[in-house]
Amino acid sequence: MGIEELYPAGRLTAAQRATAAAGLDALLLTPGSDLRYLTGYDAREGERLTCLVLPAEGEPTLVVPVLERPDAEAAPGAGYRIVDHADGTDPWPLVRAALPGPVRAVGLADRMWAQQVLALRDALPGAAQRLASDVLREMRIRKSPAEVAALAEAGAAIDAVHLRMGEWLRPGRTEREVAADLAAAIRAAGHAAVDFVIVAAGPNGASPHHGTSDRPIGVGEPVVVDIGGTMPSGYRSDCTRTYVAGGPAPAEFVDYYAVLREAQRAAVAAVAPGVTAEALDAVARDVISAAGFGDAFLHRTGHGIGLDGHEEPYVVTGNPRPLQAGMAFSVEPGIYLAGRHGARIEDIVVCTTDGGQRLNTTPTELIAL
């Protein structure tokens, strides 16, 4: 998989067509995943303006700080010109100059800083502002074969870390100590950055986004380990497994873990084109509810993944969108008993033309270390 396959030049032209079809005169994209998706440029966020000006018609322009021009020029994308601005100069006239003709409406990066949104209102006082995701969502939600390959590479890298868990997760060690080892292993497995490390032992496992603490791991305690990072390609990993440290797990935990595993396997097996996101959520939720743990499943079944760790499609009640081939998302039901323990099993799955493909392949059985 070459980097040029991930960031093809034709993507800019497709985005311009979509911008025109949406009734927008341009997209204005500051640092973030949309900018990287279109150019391959992993731009720094900061007070100095970086902005891709993508007109519905005409030449795209990337406005960058002069000191960051070399990095912008090294990006793998193509099909746009680069203009720079020096410290102390106003970059907004460069943005306005890159917009041909009258500007009635523009799409802004969803996470553009409020500072920049307000400055843009001054630079384009007559332009209506909408979200760029209204245009780019449909392009990004279905991954190309190169993107699926990049996600599979990320999945294999995070799987390699889970397979080494016995080296670090032991009774007596603190969650934070284990997390530090995991962060180093995530990088060693090929990630460019560590996005998150959750090590949640015993009662901490009942909090889905616990993080870590200085609490020592107890003998026989369930431990939820949710880890993920960003690969050099820009694509993300995210995988959760639940372990038992140094002894037999509580009987009630073993019982509900079996329910959770059944729910996760059923949801993975149900992935197919045409199945709605909310119906897939219901597959996992119904198994857990039937066993009496419905109130302990605190979150949606999954989220999309790609250049963002969380993106569309969201596998959640109330989302009627049918799955389509190329969509990539997590399947991660959980059961959380406050004050006692919790469990989650998470795989990244890609919808194929006739089903689903797990990108995480480590066992989902309860593993005693």
N, C-alpha and C positions, 0 to 999 in steps of 0.2 A: 504494500500500500504506500504509494508516494504521497507526499504532502500536497502536491498539485491536484491530486484526485479529490482531496477533502475540500479544496477551495478553488473550484473551477472558474475560469474567467466568465463563462456564460451565466453564472449566477447573478452578476450585476445586471445584465440585460434583462433577465427574468424578473428581477426585483423592480426594475424600472417599468416594465410592462404592468406588473401588479400594482405599482404606485399609481400609474395613470388610470387603471381600471377602478381603483378605489376612490377616484376623484381628488387625488392629492397632487400638488405640483412638485413635491419633493419629500424625501425622508432626510432627517437630520439626526445622525447617529453619533453620540459621544461614546467613550470607552465602555465596553460591555460585550456581551455575547453576540448581539446583532451586528455590531461593527466587525467582530472577528469572523462571524459567519460569512459576511460579504467580501472581506478583504484578506482574511488570514492574519490580520494585525492584532496582536494582543497588547493593546494600548494601555498605558498607565492612566489611572484616574488621578486627577489633581486639579489645582486651581488654574493651571494653564490649559487653554482650550485645545482639545483634539476633537474634530468633528468631521465625519464623512457627510458631504453634501451630495445627495443622490437625486438629481432632478428626474422628473418623469421623462423628459427628453433632453438630450445634450450630454456633455462629458461630465462624469462624476469627478468630484474634487475632494481630496483629503487635506483638511487644514490641520497643521500640527505645529507645536512649538519648535523653534529652530534647533534647539538642543536635542530633540527627539527625532529629527528627520532621518538620521542613519538607521534607526530601528524601523521606522515606517518604510523606508526604501528596501529593507531586508525582508519584509513580509512576503509570503508566497503568493498573495493575490495579484491580480493584474486588471487593467482596464480603467484605471483612474489616474489623474495627475495629482501631484503633491505640491502644496504651497505651504510656506512656513511663516511664522510670525515671531518677532524677537520680544524678549521680556520688555515690558513697559509700553508696548504698542497695543492698540485695540484690534483684536482678531475678528470682530464681528463684521466689519466691512468686507473682509475676505469671504465670509460666508455669504453675505448679500451679493457680492460680485459673481459668485459661482452659481447663482440662481437666475436663469434666463427669463426675461419677461416678467409680467406681473405675478405676484405670489398671493393666491387666495387662501390656500390651506396647505399645511405641512404636517407630516407625521414625525413625532419626536421619540427618541429612545425612551423606553418605559422608565428607565432609572436615571434619566438626565437629572443633574443636580438642579434644585430650585433656583440657585444662583444663575445658572445658565438659562433656564426657562424664562426667568424674568428679564435677563439681558436680551434674549431673543425677541421678547415682546416689544422691547424698545427698538430693536433692529428691524423688525418686520411688524409694525403696529397694526396693519390691516389683515394679517394672516390668521385664520383659524388654526387652532392646534388640536391634533388628534394623536393617538398612540401609534407608533410605528408597528407595533405588534399586530395591529389590525391588518396590516399588509403582509408582514413576514411570517405570521403564525402558520399559514397554510404551506409555506415553503419549508419551514423548519420542522413541522410536526411529523413529517414522513422522511425517515432517514434514507439516504442513498446507500448503495452497497458499500461504498468507501466509509461512510459514517458508521454503518453497522460493524464493519471490520475494526474501526477504531474503538467502538464500544466493547467489542469482544476482546480486544487487546487490553483494555482497561479492566474488564471483568476477570481475565486470566491473571492480571497483575495483583488484584485485590484478593483473588482466591489463593494465590501463593502465600499471602500473609496469613490468612485464616488457617492454612494448612500447617503453619508453624506455631500456632497458638500455645501449644504445650511447652514451648521454650520460655514463655513469659508469664502465663496465667497460673499462679500457684497461691494456695492459702498463705496468708501472712503478708503478702505483698499488697501495697495499696493500689487502688484504681489508677491513681496518677502515675505510679511507677510503671505499671503495665502499659498505660497509654503512651508514655515516653518511648518505650521500646517499640510499640506499634507504629508510632509516627516515623521512627527511623527506618523500620522495615518497609513501610509504605513507599518511602523514597527509594530505598534500596531495590524494591521490586520494579522500579521504572517510572514511578510518578514524578512529575515535575513539582508538584505541590501537594501538601496534605490539606484536605478540606475540612475534615472533622474526625474525631476519635471519641466514641462513646464507650466507656467501660463502666457498666452499672451492675453492681453486685448486690445480692440480697434485696432488701427493701428499696434500694435505689433503682433496681430494675423495673419497679412499678411506675417510674417516671420516664416516658418515652424519649424525652430530650434531656436526660439527666446530665450528660457530659462525664466529668470525673470528679473525684474528691480524694481526700487523704485517708479515707476509711479503708482499713485492711480487709481483704477478702477472707471470708470465713470458710471453714471446712464444710463441704457439701452444699455451699451456696450456689444457686443459679447466677450466672453472669451474662448479661446481654452485651454483646460486642458488635457495634455498628461503626463501620469504618469506610472512608472513601477519599478519593483524591482526584487530581487533574493530571492527565497524561501530557507529554510534550505536544501531542496533537491538539490539545484543548478539550478533548472529550473526557468524560467523568466516569468514575467507578463509585459504587455504593452497594454494600453487601452486609447483611446482619446474620449472625449466628448466635445461638445461646448455648452456653457451656455450663458444666457443673465442675466445681473446683475441689479436687482432693477427697471426695467421699460421696456416699449415696445422697441423691437429692430427696427433698421432702416428698412424701407419697402423693400429696395433692398436686404438687408441681408436675410430677411425672404424668399424672392423669390428664391435666389440662394441656400439657405440652403435646400429648398425643392428639388431642382435639385440634390444637393449633397447626400441627403438621398436616393433618388431614385437610384442614381448611386451605392452607397454602398450596398443597399439591392439587387440590380440586380447582382452585383459581388458575393456577398455571396451566392445567389441562384444558380449561375452558377458553383460553385465549384463541381467538379466531376472527377473521374479517367479518364484520357485520354485528358482532356482539357489542353491545353498548358498554361504555365505561361504567355506568351505574349498574348494569346487569352483572358485570365482572365483580364489582364491589360486593354485590349481593351474594355471589357464589361463596366467597369467603365468609361473609357476615352471617349467612344463614347457617353454616356449619357450626360456627361459634355460638350463635344464639340458641340453636337447638340443644346444645350441651349445657345451657344455662349461664354462659359467660358473655352474653351480648353487651351488657353494660360495662364490661371490662375491656372491650375493644374500642379504644378511645379515639381512633383516627381513621382517615381514609385508607383504602387498601393499597393505593400506590400513586406515584407521580411520574411524569415523563422525565427523561434524562437525555442529555446530549452535551452541548457546550455549557449548559447550566445544569446544576445538580437537581434542581426542581424546575420543570417546565411542563408545558402541555404535551400529552393529555393527562388530566388528573382522573384517577380511577376512584370515583367518589359518588355517593348518593346525590342525585340531582344533575348529573352530567349525562345527557342522552346521546352524546356523540358516539357513532359506531366506530369501532376499531378498524384500522386499515393497515394493509401490508406496509411495513417500514416504520410503524410507530414503535417506539421503545419506551419502556416504563418499568417501574418496580412493582413487584407483587409482594407485599409485606404486612400481612395481618399480624396482630399482636394481642396478647392477653396480659392485663396488668392488675394485680391485686394489691391495693394500697396497704402499705405497712408490712407487706410480706415479701413479694417477689414478682417478677414479670418475665415475659418471653416474647421474642419477635423472630420471625424467619423472613429473610428478604433476598429475593433474586431479581436481577434485571432480565426482562423478557422482551423479545422483539416479536411483534406480530408478523407472520409470514403469509404467503398466499393461501395456505391451507391449515394454519394453526399458530403455534407459538414456539419460539426457540429460547431456551434458557441460556443466558450468557454467563451466569455463575453456575459452576458445576460441582462444587464441593458438597458433601453429604448434608442433608438436613436433619438427620437423626440427632437426638440429644447426645452430645459428646461429653463424656466424663474424662477430665484431664488429671 
